[in-house]
Amino acid sequence: MGGWKRHIGRISILVLPDYRGRGLARAMVAEMVDLARQAGLEKLEAEFIGEQEAAVKMFALLGFGNILRLDDYVKDMQAITHDYILMGLELKTDEEYAGMG
C-alpha cells in the first residue's frame, strides 16, 4: 500500500476561553490549509455543532462551504440534542493556487 494517499483531511481546533478573540484559531486554520495543500490533500473537512456559530463563520471566511446540516442529530453528555454541521474546502495544488494550473 505504499502508493496509497489520503485525499481528505479533517481539521479540529480548540482555543481556551482566555485566548479567544485574538485571531489564533484563524491563524491556525490558515496554516493547516497551507500545510494540507503542500501535502497534496484535495479536500479539508470540519465538523461543528449548531451552537458553534462563531467558528462556522470563521471557517466560511477562510473559504469553507456548507456540505451538510442535520437538525438535532447529535447528543452531548447531558443528552441535549444539537445540530450537526459539516463544512468542506476544496484545495488547489500550489500551481493551481498560483494561477499556473
Backbone bond lengths (Angstrom), bond angles and torsions (degrees), N, CA, C in turn:
res aa  C-N    CA-C-N  psi(-1)  N-CA   C-N-CA  omega(-1)  CA-C   N-CA-C  phi
1 M - - - 1.438 - - 1.515 112.00 -
2 G 1.288 118.66 23.26 1.449 121.38 -178.20 1.508 113.96 -62.63
3 G 1.357 118.52 -25.07 1.447 121.24 -178.60 1.520 113.96 -88.27
4 W 1.345 117.82 -4.77 1.453 121.36 -178.17 1.518 109.95 -68.93
5 K 1.310 116.04 137.16 1.457 121.37 -178.29 1.518 109.24 -134.69
6 R 1.296 116.81 131.86 1.464 120.36 177.91 1.516 108.64 -78.24
7 H 1.323 116.80 128.37 1.454 121.16 -175.86 1.522 113.64 -102.75
8 I 1.347 116.91 -14.48 1.456 120.76 -179.23 1.521 108.65 -123.37
9 G 1.319 116.49 134.15 1.458 121.56 176.62 1.517 109.86 -118.47
10 R 1.315 116.82 155.91 1.466 122.48 177.39 1.512 108.82 -114.83
11 I 1.316 115.61 138.93 1.462 122.09 179.08 1.516 109.34 -110.68
12 S 1.324 116.25 136.18 1.456 122.05 173.63 1.520 108.05 -138.56
13 I 1.317 116.44 125.68 1.467 122.14 -177.48 1.523 108.77 -128.64
14 L 1.300 116.93 137.18 1.457 121.62 173.38 1.520 108.07 -137.47
15 V 1.324 115.80 122.95 1.463 121.45 176.71 1.523 107.52 -112.92
16 L 1.311 116.12 129.13 1.464 120.14 179.20 1.525 110.44 -59.11
17 P 1.329 117.11 145.21 1.471 120.88 -176.48 1.528 114.38 -51.36
18 D 1.316 118.63 -38.49 1.469 121.02 -178.75 1.527 113.08 -65.54
19 Y 1.334 117.62 -17.35 1.465 121.43 -175.77 1.530 113.43 -111.70
20 R 1.323 116.69 4.08 1.469 120.07 -179.48 1.523 110.87 -73.60
21 G 1.324 115.49 155.13 1.461 121.07 178.16 1.516 113.98 83.53
22 R 1.320 117.71 10.29 1.466 122.07 -178.93 1.532 112.87 -109.80
23 G 1.323 117.09 4.43 1.458 120.25 179.57 1.515 114.81 83.09
24 L 1.341 117.82 9.85 1.463 120.71 -177.79 1.526 111.96 -66.80
25 A 1.324 117.44 -45.30 1.466 120.33 -179.17 1.527 110.12 -63.34
26 R 1.307 116.49 -43.33 1.473 119.89 179.87 1.530 110.53 -60.66
27 A 1.328 117.40 -43.37 1.469 121.06 179.00 1.524 110.94 -64.54
28 M 1.342 117.49 -40.60 1.468 120.48 179.91 1.521 111.16 -66.85
29 V 1.334 117.33 -42.73 1.464 119.74 -179.69 1.526 110.04 -66.16
30 A 1.321 117.57 -43.02 1.468 120.63 178.27 1.531 110.48 -58.84
31 E 1.319 116.82 -41.14 1.470 120.67 178.39 1.527 110.81 -66.70
32 M 1.333 117.15 -41.02 1.465 120.24 178.35 1.523 111.28 -63.99
33 V 1.323 117.32 -38.24 1.461 120.87 177.55 1.525 109.69 -61.94
34 D 1.323 117.03 -45.24 1.470 120.59 178.21 1.526 111.23 -61.74
35 L 1.329 117.01 -44.89 1.468 120.58 -179.99 1.533 111.57 -64.69
36 A 1.317 116.68 -40.15 1.463 120.55 179.04 1.530 110.56 -64.56
37 R 1.313 116.00 -40.46 1.470 120.79 178.25 1.530 109.84 -62.70
38 Q 1.330 116.62 -45.96 1.468 120.84 179.40 1.522 111.78 -64.00
39 A 1.333 117.02 -30.80 1.458 121.48 179.93 1.530 112.03 -79.17
40 G 1.327 116.95 -6.92 1.450 120.41 177.99 1.515 115.69 88.65
41 L 1.338 117.23 12.42 1.460 118.83 176.50 1.523 109.56 -67.93
42 E 1.314 116.28 150.58 1.456 121.21 -178.69 1.514 112.76 -99.08
43 K 1.342 116.93 -23.85 1.456 120.50 -175.39 1.519 110.10 -151.99
44 L 1.326 115.60 145.32 1.463 121.97 171.14 1.514 108.23 -118.48
45 E 1.316 116.17 145.43 1.452 121.59 177.66 1.520 109.52 -128.09
46 A 1.322 115.48 150.70 1.463 121.60 177.54 1.524 108.04 -139.19
47 E 1.328 116.41 138.79 1.456 122.44 -178.98 1.525 110.05 -112.09
48 F 1.327 114.88 144.85 1.466 120.74 -179.52 1.519 109.35 -143.84
49 I 1.338 114.69 163.42 1.454 119.57 164.70 1.523 106.14 -103.43
50 G 1.315 116.20 158.18 1.453 122.12 -173.04 1.516 115.41 -53.43
51 E 1.316 117.62 -31.16 1.463 120.88 -177.59 1.526 113.52 -74.55
52 Q 1.300 118.07 -7.92 1.464 122.01 -178.87 1.532 110.58 -89.48
53 E 1.322 116.10 49.83 1.463 121.58 -174.42 1.522 113.02 -60.49
54 A 1.319 118.01 -40.04 1.470 120.47 -179.59 1.526 110.56 -63.37
55 A 1.319 116.65 -41.27 1.467 120.29 178.97 1.528 110.95 -66.80
56 V 1.324 117.05 -41.20 1.464 121.03 178.95 1.525 109.64 -60.86
57 K 1.326 117.38 -43.96 1.469 121.42 179.05 1.530 111.10 -63.20
58 M 1.326 116.89 -42.50 1.460 120.56 -179.09 1.532 110.90 -64.02
59 F 1.341 117.11 -43.40 1.461 119.91 178.33 1.530 110.20 -64.66
60 A 1.330 117.74 -38.02 1.468 120.94 177.75 1.526 110.49 -62.67
61 L 1.324 117.83 -39.29 1.467 121.11 177.61 1.526 111.77 -63.59
62 L 1.333 116.67 -26.13 1.465 120.96 179.10 1.536 111.94 -90.81
63 G 1.321 116.92 7.70 1.460 120.46 174.21 1.515 116.20 102.95
64 F 1.323 119.02 -3.10 1.458 121.52 178.30 1.527 109.26 -72.40
65 G 1.319 116.04 138.76 1.458 121.24 177.95 1.510 111.02 -115.31
66 N 1.324 115.69 157.95 1.462 120.68 178.51 1.520 110.35 -70.13
67 I 1.328 115.54 130.37 1.456 121.52 174.75 1.525 109.67 -104.05
68 L 1.346 115.20 -42.02 1.460 119.62 -172.37 1.525 109.96 -156.49
69 R 1.320 115.44 141.73 1.463 120.94 171.11 1.522 107.05 -137.54
70 L 1.326 115.88 124.20 1.456 122.01 179.14 1.518 108.37 -117.56
71 D 1.320 116.35 117.72 1.464 120.93 -179.12 1.527 110.77 -69.57
72 D 1.334 115.07 136.74 1.479 122.57 175.79 1.525 112.82 48.50
73 Y 1.329 116.71 45.17 1.459 121.82 -173.73 1.527 113.81 -92.96
74 V 1.316 118.26 -29.99 1.466 121.75 -175.67 1.526 110.03 -115.51
75 K 1.326 115.32 148.01 1.464 120.84 174.79 1.522 108.44 -116.59
76 D 1.331 115.62 139.22 1.460 119.62 176.74 1.531 109.88 -88.99
77 M 1.316 116.29 -173.23 1.468 121.52 -176.51 1.526 112.88 -63.78
78 Q 1.339 117.08 -20.80 1.470 121.18 178.33 1.533 110.87 -96.40
79 A 1.334 117.64 11.83 1.468 124.86 179.60 1.525 112.42 64.77
80 I 1.340 117.31 25.97 1.460 121.90 175.12 1.523 107.55 -90.21
81 T 1.334 116.71 131.41 1.461 119.85 -178.31 1.528 111.03 -83.68
82 H 1.332 115.01 149.57 1.458 123.26 179.39 1.524 108.68 -139.07
83 D 1.324 115.19 152.52 1.456 119.84 172.39 1.528 108.73 -69.28
84 Y 1.332 115.92 148.80 1.457 122.82 175.89 1.525 107.41 -108.99
85 I 1.340 116.61 131.99 1.459 121.96 179.99 1.527 108.52 -125.52
86 L 1.332 116.24 130.77 1.455 122.32 174.74 1.525 107.27 -117.72
87 M 1.326 116.05 125.97 1.460 121.73 177.51 1.515 108.74 -119.15
88 G 1.327 116.65 155.07 1.450 120.29 -179.37 1.516 112.39 -142.78
89 L 1.319 114.49 158.42 1.460 122.26 178.24 1.512 108.45 -136.30
90 E 1.329 116.63 120.42 1.459 121.69 174.01 1.526 107.53 -77.59
91 L 1.309 116.30 127.11 1.464 120.31 -178.80 1.517 110.38 -96.50
92 K 1.286 115.28 147.32 1.457 121.70 174.59 1.525 107.65 -107.40
93 T 1.308 115.94 152.91 1.461 118.81 175.57 1.522 108.90 -69.45
94 D 1.321 117.32 167.03 1.464 120.68 178.30 1.527 111.27 -55.43
95 E 1.348 116.58 -39.02 1.464 120.33 -179.37 1.532 110.57 -67.93
96 E 1.329 117.58 -44.23 1.464 121.26 178.72 1.517 110.50 -64.56
97 Y 1.346 115.76 -41.09 1.460 120.98 -178.76 1.535 110.22 -62.19
98 A 1.318 116.66 -34.62 1.460 121.29 -179.61 1.535 111.36 -84.89
99 G 1.339 117.07 0.68 1.452 120.67 178.28 1.520 113.37 82.53
100 M 1.331 117.97 19.14 1.453 121.46 -176.52 1.531 112.69 -102.81
101 G 1.359 118.00 -10.01 1.457 119.38 -173.00 1.492 114.70 -109.13
